[in-house]
Amino acid sequence: MKITFVRHGETAHNASSTWQGHAAGSLSERGRAQAKALGDRLVHTSFDLVVGSDLGRAMETAEVAGLAVEPEPAWREIDVGDWAGRTHAEVAAAHPDQLRALRSGEDVRLGGGESIRAFDDRVAQAFSELAGRLGEDGHALVVTHGGVIMSLVNRHWGLPFGPDNPTGPITNTSITTFGCFHEQWRLDTYNDAGHLGTLAGYAADRAAAGDRILTLVRHGQTDANVAEIWQGQTDWGLNDTGRRQAERLGAWYTSPGPVFASPLGRAHQTAQALNGHDPVLVDGLQEISMGSWEGLHANEIKERWPDLFERTFQRMEDLKRGGDGESVAELIARMRTTVDGLVADHTSGRMTVVSHGSAIRAFIVSVLGGGNEVFRKTGLLENTALANVVVTDRGYRLADYGVSHHVDGGDPPA
């Protein structure tokens, strides 16, 4: 089961940093172009249900994108009361105490409208009801608002509201997808706006402001991926599909900066497609060690190590994979230490790390301040999909995760 969320296109309120809430407002010219790009991207994706906020900007986004949407008020943005139509600066000047309370996590009623807790509960209930309408393999699309998406993301990942939140704001028309895997909801894609460019939204804004951008890329497909064999640190190379994926990635992602890669063949080969020559190989970027489980299918592992498999994947104990490999905590520590060292040595511009699904997921979990539980709630990147992290003076901030426009068949930017 999957539920994909899309934020509406840009409005004049967004462009002028004005609170909007339930207020009327149409898309700007830029917003309509974003919605058209979204529609082009989704044209070959089928959905069992398409629902959305009944507010004008969401309905207009769906119309421009060519989506027939079932309107549902439960997916509206938070009601900001009499703050609607006032700029962020005006509200900050008139209501500093309310904003201070809001940023500290208190349950504030915005402008006399909806409280944060009531809003979060409304959105969570809407998610539950929508999931109940889907079959176990169903896929729903929701055209909604940035606040709605952030409410779901924060609750899922256990993140705070306010300045200490380690994620960037939701980009207009970006894609965020939750997938249900073995009865566990995972956040597979966060804030993917690849249809707007190789860097978009918060990442693009921060790059323009001079912040460093760290991009993490998963390797292309291998035969082991197709056969669902657990590779770990076993050295598989790319198959024909993986080589084509890497070539497409290289055509789309044309300004990677310095490129670092795991020495395992599948990552090394993918990295070569980004800059036309060998990357810097870094041992610490290898995939999690699966120990005795490497080279085996999950079914064989479950049969031969039933107790260890159950404890690891059903009881959610963070044990060494295969009994003699790495735990998630060890992987998180290794990836964080390795990436911190690379970032410390490169103090400007963009840089790219090509690694593996669990290894990248572990680093992202460290950015989110989580451990094994958050790791379980985060999906694997698709082959050659990427994540962008902004490097600020205060540390890392996740801009997006699972960007896959090139994987979906999107054309390279002009």
Contacts in CASP RR format, 6 or more apart in sequence:
PFRMAT RR
TARGET T0000
AUTHOR 0000-0000-0000
METHOD contacts of the structure
MODEL  1
MKITFVRHGETAHNASSTWQGHAAGSLSERGRAQAKALGDRLVHTSFDLV
VGSDLGRAMETAEVAGLAVEPEPAWREIDVGDWAGRTHAEVAAAHPDQLR
ALRSGEDVRLGGGESIRAFDDRVAQAFSELAGRLGEDGHALVVTHGGVIM
SLVNRHWGLPFGPDNPTGPITNTSITTFGCFHEQWRLDTYNDAGHLGTLA
GYAADRAAAGDRILTLVRHGQTDANVAEIWQGQTDWGLNDTGRRQAERLG
AWYTSPGPVFASPLGRAHQTAQALNGHDPVLVDGLQEISMGSWEGLHANE
IKERWPDLFERTFQRMEDLKRGGDGESVAELIARMRTTVDGLVADHTSGR
MTVVSHGSAIRAFIVSVLGGGNEVFRKTGLLENTALANVVVTDRGYRLAD
YGVSHHVDGGDPPA
1 131 0 8 1.000
1 134 0 8 1.000
1 135 0 8 1.000
1 136 0 8 1.000
1 137 0 8 1.000
1 138 0 8 1.000
1 139 0 8 1.000
1 179 0 8 1.000
1 180 0 8 1.000
2 138 0 8 1.000
2 139 0 8 1.000
2 140 0 8 1.000
2 177 0 8 1.000
2 178 0 8 1.000
2 179 0 8 1.000
2 180 0 8 1.000
2 188 0 8 1.000
3 127 0 8 1.000
3 130 0 8 1.000
3 131 0 8 1.000
3 134 0 8 1.000
3 139 0 8 1.000
3 140 0 8 1.000
3 141 0 8 1.000
3 142 0 8 1.000
3 177 0 8 1.000
3 178 0 8 1.000
3 179 0 8 1.000
4 47 0 8 1.000
4 139 0 8 1.000
4 140 0 8 1.000
4 141 0 8 1.000
4 142 0 8 1.000
4 175 0 8 1.000
4 176 0 8 1.000
4 177 0 8 1.000
4 178 0 8 1.000
4 189 0 8 1.000
5 141 0 8 1.000
5 142 0 8 1.000
5 144 0 8 1.000
5 148 0 8 1.000
5 149 0 8 1.000
5 152 0 8 1.000
5 175 0 8 1.000
5 176 0 8 1.000
5 177 0 8 1.000
5 178 0 8 1.000
6 38 0 8 1.000
6 61 0 8 1.000
6 141 0 8 1.000
6 142 0 8 1.000
6 143 0 8 1.000
6 144 0 8 1.000
6 173 0 8 1.000
6 174 0 8 1.000
6 175 0 8 1.000
6 176 0 8 1.000
7 144 0 8 1.000
7 145 0 8 1.000
7 146 0 8 1.000
7 149 0 8 1.000
7 170 0 8 1.000
7 171 0 8 1.000
7 172 0 8 1.000
7 173 0 8 1.000
7 174 0 8 1.000
8 27 0 8 1.000
8 35 0 8 1.000
8 53 0 8 1.000
8 57 0 8 1.000
8 58 0 8 1.000
8 60 0 8 1.000
8 61 0 8 1.000
8 143 0 8 1.000
8 144 0 8 1.000
8 145 0 8 1.000
8 172 0 8 1.000
8 173 0 8 1.000
9 27 0 8 1.000
9 31 0 8 1.000
9 32 0 8 1.000
9 34 0 8 1.000
9 35 0 8 1.000
9 38 0 8 1.000
9 57 0 8 1.000
9 61 0 8 1.000
9 172 0 8 1.000
9 173 0 8 1.000
10 27 0 8 1.000
10 28 0 8 1.000
10 30 0 8 1.000
10 31 0 8 1.000
10 34 0 8 1.000
10 172 0 8 1.000
11 20 0 8 1.000
11 25 0 8 1.000
11 26 0 8 1.000
11 27 0 8 1.000
11 28 0 8 1.000
11 31 0 8 1.000
11 57 0 8 1.000
12 18 0 8 1.000
12 25 0 8 1.000
12 26 0 8 1.000
12 28 0 8 1.000
13 19 0 8 1.000
13 20 0 8 1.000
13 23 0 8 1.000
13 25 0 8 1.000
13 85 0 8 1.000
14 20 0 8 1.000
14 28 0 8 1.000
14 172 0 8 1.000
15 28 0 8 1.000
15 30 0 8 1.000
16 87 0 8 1.000
17 87 0 8 1.000
17 88 0 8 1.000
17 89 0 8 1.000
18 85 0 8 1.000
18 86 0 8 1.000
18 87 0 8 1.000
18 88 0 8 1.000
19 80 0 8 1.000
19 83 0 8 1.000
19 84 0 8 1.000
19 85 0 8 1.000
19 86 0 8 1.000
19 87 0 8 1.000
19 88 0 8 1.000
19 91 0 8 1.000
19 110 0 8 1.000
20 57 0 8 1.000
20 77 0 8 1.000
20 80 0 8 1.000
20 84 0 8 1.000
20 85 0 8 1.000
21 76 0 8 1.000
21 77 0 8 1.000
21 78 0 8 1.000
21 79 0 8 1.000
21 80 0 8 1.000
21 81 0 8 1.000
21 83 0 8 1.000
21 84 0 8 1.000
21 145 0 8 1.000
22 55 0 8 1.000
22 76 0 8 1.000
22 77 0 8 1.000
22 79 0 8 1.000
22 80 0 8 1.000
22 81 0 8 1.000
22 84 0 8 1.000
23 84 0 8 1.000
23 85 0 8 1.000
24 55 0 8 1.000
24 56 0 8 1.000
25 56 0 8 1.000
25 57 0 8 1.000
26 56 0 8 1.000
26 57 0 8 1.000
26 60 0 8 1.000
27 35 0 8 1.000
27 57 0 8 1.000
27 60 0 8 1.000
27 61 0 8 1.000
27 64 0 8 1.000
31 61 0 8 1.000
31 172 0 8 1.000
31 173 0 8 1.000
32 60 0 8 1.000
32 64 0 8 1.000
34 172 0 8 1.000
34 173 0 8 1.000
34 196 0 8 1.000
35 60 0 8 1.000
35 61 0 8 1.000
35 64 0 8 1.000
35 65 0 8 1.000
35 173 0 8 1.000
36 64 0 8 1.000
36 65 0 8 1.000
37 173 0 8 1.000
37 195 0 8 1.000
37 196 0 8 1.000
38 61 0 8 1.000
38 65 0 8 1.000
38 173 0 8 1.000
38 175 0 8 1.000
38 195 0 8 1.000
39 64 0 8 1.000
39 65 0 8 1.000
39 66 0 8 1.000
39 67 0 8 1.000
40 195 0 8 1.000
41 194 0 8 1.000
41 195 0 8 1.000
41 405 0 8 1.000
41 408 0 8 1.000
41 410 0 8 1.000
42 65 0 8 1.000
42 67 0 8 1.000
42 141 0 8 1.000
44 408 0 8 1.000
45 408 0 8 1.000
46 139 0 8 1.000
47 139 0 8 1.000
47 140 0 8 1.000
47 141 0 8 1.000
48 134 0 8 1.000
48 135 0 8 1.000
48 138 0 8 1.000
48 139 0 8 1.000
48 140 0 8 1.000
49 70 0 8 1.000
49 130 0 8 1.000
49 133 0 8 1.000
49 134 0 8 1.000
49 138 0 8 1.000
49 140 0 8 1.000
49 141 0 8 1.000
50 62 0 8 1.000
50 67 0 8 1.000
50 68 0 8 1.000
50 69 0 8 1.000
50 70 0 8 1.000
50 140 0 8 1.000
50 141 0 8 1.000
50 143 0 8 1.000
51 69 0 8 1.000
51 70 0 8 1.000
51 71 0 8 1.000
51 72 0 8 1.000
51 75 0 8 1.000
51 130 0 8 1.000
51 140 0 8 1.000
51 141 0 8 1.000
51 142 0 8 1.000
51 143 0 8 1.000
52 58 0 8 1.000
52 59 0 8 1.000
52 62 0 8 1.000
52 69 0 8 1.000
52 70 0 8 1.000
52 71 0 8 1.000
52 72 0 8 1.000
52 75 0 8 1.000
52 142 0 8 1.000
52 143 0 8 1.000
52 144 0 8 1.000
53 59 0 8 1.000
53 71 0 8 1.000
53 72 0 8 1.000
53 73 0 8 1.000
53 75 0 8 1.000
53 76 0 8 1.000
53 77 0 8 1.000
53 143 0 8 1.000
53 144 0 8 1.000
53 145 0 8 1.000
53 148 0 8 1.000
54 71 0 8 1.000
54 72 0 8 1.000
54 73 0 8 1.000
54 75 0 8 1.000
54 76 0 8 1.000
55 76 0 8 1.000
55 77 0 8 1.000
55 145 0 8 1.000
58 69 0 8 1.000
58 75 0 8 1.000
58 143 0 8 1.000
58 144 0 8 1.000
58 145 0 8 1.000
59 69 0 8 1.000
59 71 0 8 1.000
59 143 0 8 1.000
61 143 0 8 1.000
61 173 0 8 1.000
62 68 0 8 1.000
62 69 0 8 1.000
62 143 0 8 1.000
65 143 0 8 1.000
67 141 0 8 1.000
67 143 0 8 1.000
69 143 0 8 1.000
72 126 0 8 1.000
74 122 0 8 1.000
74 123 0 8 1.000
74 125 0 8 1.000
74 126 0 8 1.000
74 129 0 8 1.000
75 123 0 8 1.000
75 126 0 8 1.000
75 142 0 8 1.000
75 143 0 8 1.000
75 144 0 8 1.000
75 145 0 8 1.000
75 148 0 8 1.000
76 145 0 8 1.000
76 148 0 8 1.000
77 144 0 8 1.000
77 145 0 8 1.000
77 146 0 8 1.000
77 147 0 8 1.000
77 148 0 8 1.000
78 110 0 8 1.000
78 114 0 8 1.000
78 116 0 8 1.000
78 119 0 8 1.000
78 147 0 8 1.000
78 148 0 8 1.000
79 110 0 8 1.000
79 113 0 8 1.000
79 114 0 8 1.000
79 119 0 8 1.000
80 110 0 8 1.000
80 111 0 8 1.000
80 113 0 8 1.000
80 114 0 8 1.000
81 110 0 8 1.000
81 111 0 8 1.000
81 112 0 8 1.000
81 113 0 8 1.000
81 114 0 8 1.000
82 111 0 8 1.000
82 112 0 8 1.000
82 113 0 8 1.000
83 91 0 8 1.000
83 95 0 8 1.000
83 110 0 8 1.000
83 111 0 8 1.000
86 94 0 8 1.000
91 99 0 8 1.000
92 99 0 8 1.000
95 111 0 8 1.000
98 108 0 8 1.000
98 110 0 8 1.000
98 111 0 8 1.000
101 108 0 8 1.000
102 108 0 8 1.000
102 110 0 8 1.000
102 116 0 8 1.000
102 161 0 8 1.000
102 162 0 8 1.000
103 161 0 8 1.000
103 162 0 8 1.000
103 163 0 8 1.000
105 116 0 8 1.000
105 160 0 8 1.000
105 161 0 8 1.000
105 162 0 8 1.000
106 116 0 8 1.000
107 115 0 8 1.000
107 116 0 8 1.000
107 117 0 8 1.000
108 115 0 8 1.000
108 116 0 8 1.000
109 115 0 8 1.000
110 116 0 8 1.000
114 122 0 8 1.000
116 161 0 8 1.000
119 151 0 8 1.000
120 151 0 8 1.000
120 155 0 8 1.000
123 148 0 8 1.000
123 151 0 8 1.000
123 152 0 8 1.000
124 151 0 8 1.000
124 152 0 8 1.000
124 155 0 8 1.000
127 152 0 8 1.000
130 140 0 8 1.000
130 142 0 8 1.000
131 180 0 8 1.000
133 140 0 8 1.000
134 140 0 8 1.000
136 180 0 8 1.000
146 169 0 8 1.000
146 170 0 8 1.000
147 170 0 8 1.000
149 170 0 8 1.000
149 176 0 8 1.000
150 167 0 8 1.000
150 169 0 8 1.000
150 170 0 8 1.000
152 176 0 8 1.000
152 178 0 8 1.000
153 159 0 8 1.000
153 167 0 8 1.000
153 176 0 8 1.000
153 187 0 8 1.000
153 190 0 8 1.000
154 160 0 8 1.000
154 161 0 8 1.000
154 165 0 8 1.000
156 178 0 8 1.000
156 185 0 8 1.000
156 187 0 8 1.000
156 377 0 8 1.000
157 187 0 8 1.000
157 368 0 8 1.000
157 374 0 8 1.000
157 377 0 8 1.000
157 378 0 8 1.000
158 374 0 8 1.000
159 165 0 8 1.000
159 166 0 8 1.000
159 167 0 8 1.000
159 368 0 8 1.000
166 367 0 8 1.000
166 368 0 8 1.000
166 369 0 8 1.000
166 396 0 8 1.000
166 397 0 8 1.000
166 398 0 8 1.000
167 190 0 8 1.000
167 191 0 8 1.000
167 368 0 8 1.000
167 397 0 8 1.000
167 398 0 8 1.000
167 399 0 8 1.000
168 191 0 8 1.000
168 202 0 8 1.000
168 390 0 8 1.000
168 397 0 8 1.000
168 398 0 8 1.000
168 399 0 8 1.000
169 201 0 8 1.000
169 202 0 8 1.000
170 176 0 8 1.000
170 191 0 8 1.000
171 191 0 8 1.000
171 193 0 8 1.000
171 196 0 8 1.000
171 200 0 8 1.000
171 201 0 8 1.000
171 202 0 8 1.000
171 400 0 8 1.000
172 193 0 8 1.000
172 201 0 8 1.000
173 193 0 8 1.000
173 195 0 8 1.000
173 196 0 8 1.000
174 191 0 8 1.000
174 192 0 8 1.000
174 193 0 8 1.000
174 200 0 8 1.000
174 201 0 8 1.000
174 400 0 8 1.000
175 189 0 8 1.000
175 191 0 8 1.000
175 192 0 8 1.000
175 193 0 8 1.000
176 187 0 8 1.000
176 189 0 8 1.000
176 190 0 8 1.000
176 191 0 8 1.000
176 192 0 8 1.000
177 187 0 8 1.000
177 188 0 8 1.000
177 189 0 8 1.000
178 185 0 8 1.000
178 186 0 8 1.000
178 187 0 8 1.000
178 188 0 8 1.000
179 185 0 8 1.000
179 186 0 8 1.000
179 187 0 8 1.000
179 188 0 8 1.000
179 379 0 8 1.000
180 186 0 8 1.000
181 379 0 8 1.000
182 313 0 8 1.000
184 376 0 8 1.000
184 377 0 8 1.000
185 377 0 8 1.000
186 376 0 8 1.000
186 377 0 8 1.000
186 378 0 8 1.000
186 379 0 8 1.000
187 377 0 8 1.000
187 378 0 8 1.000
187 379 0 8 1.000
187 401 0 8 1.000
188 379 0 8 1.000
188 380 0 8 1.000
188 402 0 8 1.000
189 401 0 8 1.000
189 402 0 8 1.000
189 403 0 8 1.000
189 404 0 8 1.000
190 398 0 8 1.000
190 400 0 8 1.000
190 401 0 8 1.000
190 402 0 8 1.000
191 202 0 8 1.000
191 399 0 8 1.000
191 400 0 8 1.000
191 401 0 8 1.000
192 400 0 8 1.000
192 401 0 8 1.000
192 402 0 8 1.000
192 403 0 8 1.000
192 404 0 8 1.000
192 405 0 8 1.000
193 200 0 8 1.000
193 201 0 8 1.000
193 400 0 8 1.000
193 403 0 8 1.000
194 200 0 8 1.000
194 403 0 8 1.000
194 404 0 8 1.000
194 405 0 8 1.000
195 405 0 8 1.000
195 410 0 8 1.000
197 204 0 8 1.000
197 405 0 8 1.000
197 413 0 8 1.000
198 252 0 8 1.000
198 253 0 8 1.000
198 254 0 8 1.000
198 255 0 8 1.000
198 413 0 8 1.000
199 207 0 8 1.000
199 213 0 8 1.000
199 388 0 8 1.000
200 400 0 8 1.000
201 399 0 8 1.000
202 390 0 8 1.000
202 399 0 8 1.000
202 400 0 8 1.000
203 213 0 8 1.000
203 388 0 8 1.000
203 390 0 8 1.000
203 399 0 8 1.000
203 400 0 8 1.000
206 213 0 8 1.000
206 390 0 8 1.000
206 392 0 8 1.000
206 399 0 8 1.000
207 213 0 8 1.000
207 349 0 8 1.000
207 350 0 8 1.000
210 349 0 8 1.000
211 390 0 8 1.000
211 391 0 8 1.000
211 392 0 8 1.000
212 343 0 8 1.000
212 346 0 8 1.000
212 347 0 8 1.000
212 348 0 8 1.000
212 349 0 8 1.000
212 350 0 8 1.000
212 351 0 8 1.000
212 390 0 8 1.000
212 391 0 8 1.000
213 349 0 8 1.000
213 350 0 8 1.000
213 351 0 8 1.000
213 388 0 8 1.000
213 389 0 8 1.000
213 390 0 8 1.000
213 391 0 8 1.000
213 399 0 8 1.000
214 339 0 8 1.000
214 343 0 8 1.000
214 350 0 8 1.000
214 351 0 8 1.000
214 352 0 8 1.000
214 353 0 8 1.000
214 388 0 8 1.000
214 389 0 8 1.000
214 390 0 8 1.000
214 391 0 8 1.000
214 396 0 8 1.000
215 253 0 8 1.000
215 256 0 8 1.000
215 350 0 8 1.000
215 351 0 8 1.000
215 352 0 8 1.000
215 353 0 8 1.000
215 386 0 8 1.000
215 387 0 8 1.000
215 388 0 8 1.000
215 389 0 8 1.000
216 352 0 8 1.000
216 353 0 8 1.000
216 354 0 8 1.000
216 355 0 8 1.000
216 360 0 8 1.000
216 363 0 8 1.000
216 364 0 8 1.000
216 386 0 8 1.000
216 387 0 8 1.000
216 388 0 8 1.000
216 389 0 8 1.000
217 249 0 8 1.000
217 253 0 8 1.000
217 270 0 8 1.000
217 271 0 8 1.000
217 274 0 8 1.000
217 352 0 8 1.000
217 353 0 8 1.000
217 354 0 8 1.000
217 355 0 8 1.000
217 360 0 8 1.000
217 384 0 8 1.000
217 385 0 8 1.000
217 386 0 8 1.000
218 354 0 8 1.000
218 355 0 8 1.000
218 356 0 8 1.000
218 357 0 8 1.000
218 360 0 8 1.000
218 380 0 8 1.000
218 381 0 8 1.000
218 382 0 8 1.000
218 383 0 8 1.000
218 384 0 8 1.000
218 385 0 8 1.000
218 386 0 8 1.000
219 238 0 8 1.000
219 246 0 8 1.000
219 262 0 8 1.000
219 264 0 8 1.000
219 265 0 8 1.000
219 266 0 8 1.000
219 267 0 8 1.000
219 269 0 8 1.000
219 270 0 8 1.000
219 354 0 8 1.000
219 355 0 8 1.000
219 356 0 8 1.000
219 383 0 8 1.000
219 384 0 8 1.000
220 238 0 8 1.000
220 241 0 8 1.000
220 242 0 8 1.000
220 245 0 8 1.000
220 246 0 8 1.000
220 266 0 8 1.000
220 269 0 8 1.000
220 270 0 8 1.000
220 383 0 8 1.000
220 384 0 8 1.000
221 238 0 8 1.000
221 239 0 8 1.000
221 241 0 8 1.000
221 242 0 8 1.000
221 245 0 8 1.000
221 383 0 8 1.000
222 231 0 8 1.000
222 236 0 8 1.000
222 237 0 8 1.000
222 238 0 8 1.000
222 239 0 8 1.000
222 242 0 8 1.000
222 266 0 8 1.000
223 236 0 8 1.000
223 239 0 8 1.000
224 230 0 8 1.000
224 231 0 8 1.000
224 234 0 8 1.000
224 236 0 8 1.000
224 295 0 8 1.000
225 231 0 8 1.000
225 383 0 8 1.000
226 239 0 8 1.000
227 297 0 8 1.000
228 297 0 8 1.000
228 298 0 8 1.000
229 295 0 8 1.000
229 296 0 8 1.000
229 297 0 8 1.000
230 290 0 8 1.000
230 293 0 8 1.000
230 294 0 8 1.000
230 295 0 8 1.000
230 296 0 8 1.000
230 297 0 8 1.000
230 298 0 8 1.000
230 301 0 8 1.000
231 266 0 8 1.000
231 287 0 8 1.000
231 290 0 8 1.000
231 294 0 8 1.000
231 295 0 8 1.000
232 286 0 8 1.000
232 287 0 8 1.000
232 288 0 8 1.000
232 289 0 8 1.000
232 290 0 8 1.000
232 291 0 8 1.000
232 294 0 8 1.000
232 295 0 8 1.000
232 356 0 8 1.000
233 264 0 8 1.000
233 286 0 8 1.000
233 287 0 8 1.000
233 288 0 8 1.000
233 289 0 8 1.000
233 290 0 8 1.000
233 294 0 8 1.000
234 294 0 8 1.000
234 295 0 8 1.000
235 264 0 8 1.000
235 265 0 8 1.000
235 266 0 8 1.000
236 264 0 8 1.000
236 265 0 8 1.000
236 266 0 8 1.000
237 265 0 8 1.000
237 266 0 8 1.000
237 269 0 8 1.000
238 245 0 8 1.000
238 246 0 8 1.000
238 265 0 8 1.000
238 266 0 8 1.000
238 269 0 8 1.000
238 270 0 8 1.000
242 270 0 8 1.000
242 383 0 8 1.000
242 384 0 8 1.000
243 269 0 8 1.000
245 270 0 8 1.000
245 383 0 8 1.000
245 384 0 8 1.000
245 407 0 8 1.000
246 269 0 8 1.000
246 270 0 8 1.000
246 272 0 8 1.000
246 273 0 8 1.000
246 384 0 8 1.000
247 273 0 8 1.000
248 384 0 8 1.000
248 406 0 8 1.000
248 407 0 8 1.000
248 409 0 8 1.000
249 270 0 8 1.000
249 273 0 8 1.000
249 274 0 8 1.000
249 384 0 8 1.000
249 406 0 8 1.000
250 273 0 8 1.000
250 274 0 8 1.000
251 406 0 8 1.000
251 412 0 8 1.000
252 405 0 8 1.000
252 406 0 8 1.000
252 410 0 8 1.000
252 412 0 8 1.000
252 413 0 8 1.000
253 274 0 8 1.000
253 352 0 8 1.000
253 386 0 8 1.000
253 406 0 8 1.000
254 412 0 8 1.000
254 413 0 8 1.000
255 350 0 8 1.000
256 274 0 8 1.000
256 275 0 8 1.000
256 350 0 8 1.000
256 351 0 8 1.000
256 352 0 8 1.000
257 275 0 8 1.000
257 349 0 8 1.000
257 350 0 8 1.000
257 351 0 8 1.000
257 352 0 8 1.000
258 280 0 8 1.000
258 346 0 8 1.000
258 351 0 8 1.000
258 352 0 8 1.000
259 271 0 8 1.000
259 274 0 8 1.000
259 275 0 8 1.000
259 279 0 8 1.000
259 280 0 8 1.000
259 351 0 8 1.000
259 352 0 8 1.000
259 353 0 8 1.000
259 354 0 8 1.000
260 271 0 8 1.000
260 279 0 8 1.000
260 280 0 8 1.000
260 281 0 8 1.000
260 282 0 8 1.000
260 285 0 8 1.000
260 342 0 8 1.000
260 351 0 8 1.000
260 352 0 8 1.000
260 353 0 8 1.000
260 354 0 8 1.000
261 267 0 8 1.000
261 268 0 8 1.000
261 270 0 8 1.000
261 271 0 8 1.000
261 279 0 8 1.000
261 280 0 8 1.000
261 281 0 8 1.000
261 282 0 8 1.000
261 285 0 8 1.000
261 353 0 8 1.000
261 354 0 8 1.000
261 355 0 8 1.000
262 268 0 8 1.000
262 281 0 8 1.000
262 282 0 8 1.000
262 283 0 8 1.000
262 284 0 8 1.000
262 285 0 8 1.000
262 286 0 8 1.000
262 287 0 8 1.000
262 354 0 8 1.000
262 355 0 8 1.000
262 356 0 8 1.000
262 359 0 8 1.000
263 281 0 8 1.000
263 282 0 8 1.000
263 283 0 8 1.000
263 285 0 8 1.000
263 286 0 8 1.000
264 286 0 8 1.000
264 287 0 8 1.000
264 356 0 8 1.000
266 356 0 8 1.000
267 285 0 8 1.000
267 354 0 8 1.000
267 355 0 8 1.000
267 356 0 8 1.000
268 278 0 8 1.000
268 279 0 8 1.000
268 281 0 8 1.000
268 354 0 8 1.000
270 354 0 8 1.000
270 384 0 8 1.000
271 278 0 8 1.000
271 279 0 8 1.000
271 352 0 8 1.000
271 354 0 8 1.000
272 278 0 8 1.000
272 279 0 8 1.000
274 352 0 8 1.000
274 354 0 8 1.000
279 354 0 8 1.000
282 338 0 8 1.000
282 342 0 8 1.000
284 334 0 8 1.000
284 335 0 8 1.000
284 338 0 8 1.000
285 335 0 8 1.000
285 338 0 8 1.000
285 353 0 8 1.000
285 354 0 8 1.000
285 355 0 8 1.000
285 356 0 8 1.000
285 359 0 8 1.000
286 355 0 8 1.000
286 356 0 8 1.000
286 359 0 8 1.000
287 355 0 8 1.000
287 356 0 8 1.000
287 357 0 8 1.000
287 358 0 8 1.000
287 359 0 8 1.000
288 321 0 8 1.000
288 325 0 8 1.000
288 326 0 8 1.000
288 328 0 8 1.000
288 331 0 8 1.000
288 356 0 8 1.000
288 358 0 8 1.000
288 359 0 8 1.000
288 362 0 8 1.000
289 321 0 8 1.000
289 325 0 8 1.000
289 326 0 8 1.000
290 321 0 8 1.000
290 322 0 8 1.000
290 325 0 8 1.000
291 320 0 8 1.000
291 321 0 8 1.000
291 322 0 8 1.000
291 323 0 8 1.000
291 324 0 8 1.000
291 325 0 8 1.000
291 326 0 8 1.000
292 305 0 8 1.000
292 322 0 8 1.000
292 323 0 8 1.000
292 324 0 8 1.000
292 325 0 8 1.000
293 301 0 8 1.000
293 305 0 8 1.000
293 321 0 8 1.000
293 322 0 8 1.000
296 304 0 8 1.000
301 309 0 8 1.000
301 322 0 8 1.000
302 309 0 8 1.000
305 322 0 8 1.000
308 319 0 8 1.000
308 322 0 8 1.000
308 323 0 8 1.000
311 317 0 8 1.000
311 319 0 8 1.000
312 318 0 8 1.000
312 319 0 8 1.000
312 321 0 8 1.000
316 372 0 8 1.000
316 373 0 8 1.000
316 376 0 8 1.000
318 327 0 8 1.000
318 328 0 8 1.000
318 329 0 8 1.000
318 372 0 8 1.000
319 327 0 8 1.000
320 326 0 8 1.000
320 327 0 8 1.000
320 330 0 8 1.000
321 327 0 8 1.000
326 334 0 8 1.000
327 372 0 8 1.000
328 362 0 8 1.000
328 371 0 8 1.000
328 372 0 8 1.000
328 375 0 8 1.000
329 371 0 8 1.000
329 372 0 8 1.000
331 358 0 8 1.000
331 359 0 8 1.000
331 362 0 8 1.000
332 362 0 8 1.000
332 363 0 8 1.000
332 365 0 8 1.000
332 366 0 8 1.000
332 371 0 8 1.000
332 375 0 8 1.000
334 362 0 8 1.000
335 355 0 8 1.000
335 359 0 8 1.000
335 360 0 8 1.000
335 362 0 8 1.000
335 363 0 8 1.000
335 366 0 8 1.000
336 362 0 8 1.000
336 363 0 8 1.000
336 366 0 8 1.000
339 353 0 8 1.000
339 363 0 8 1.000
342 351 0 8 1.000
342 353 0 8 1.000
343 351 0 8 1.000
343 391 0 8 1.000
353 360 0 8 1.000
357 380 0 8 1.000
357 381 0 8 1.000
358 380 0 8 1.000
360 381 0 8 1.000
360 387 0 8 1.000
361 375 0 8 1.000
361 378 0 8 1.000
361 379 0 8 1.000
361 380 0 8 1.000
361 381 0 8 1.000
362 375 0 8 1.000
364 378 0 8 1.000
364 387 0 8 1.000
364 389 0 8 1.000
364 398 0 8 1.000
364 401 0 8 1.000
365 371 0 8 1.000
365 374 0 8 1.000
365 375 0 8 1.000
365 378 0 8 1.000
367 389 0 8 1.000
367 396 0 8 1.000
367 397 0 8 1.000
367 398 0 8 1.000
368 374 0 8 1.000
368 398 0 8 1.000
378 401 0 8 1.000
381 387 0 8 1.000
381 401 0 8 1.000
381 402 0 8 1.000
381 404 0 8 1.000
382 402 0 8 1.000
382 404 0 8 1.000
382 407 0 8 1.000
383 407 0 8 1.000
384 404 0 8 1.000
384 406 0 8 1.000
384 407 0 8 1.000
385 402 0 8 1.000
385 403 0 8 1.000
385 404 0 8 1.000
385 407 0 8 1.000
386 402 0 8 1.000
386 403 0 8 1.000
386 404 0 8 1.000
387 398 0 8 1.000
387 400 0 8 1.000
387 401 0 8 1.000
387 402 0 8 1.000
387 403 0 8 1.000
388 398 0 8 1.000
388 399 0 8 1.000
388 400 0 8 1.000
388 403 0 8 1.000
389 396 0 8 1.000
389 397 0 8 1.000
389 398 0 8 1.000
389 399 0 8 1.000
390 396 0 8 1.000
390 397 0 8 1.000
390 398 0 8 1.000
390 399 0 8 1.000
406 412 0 8 1.000
END
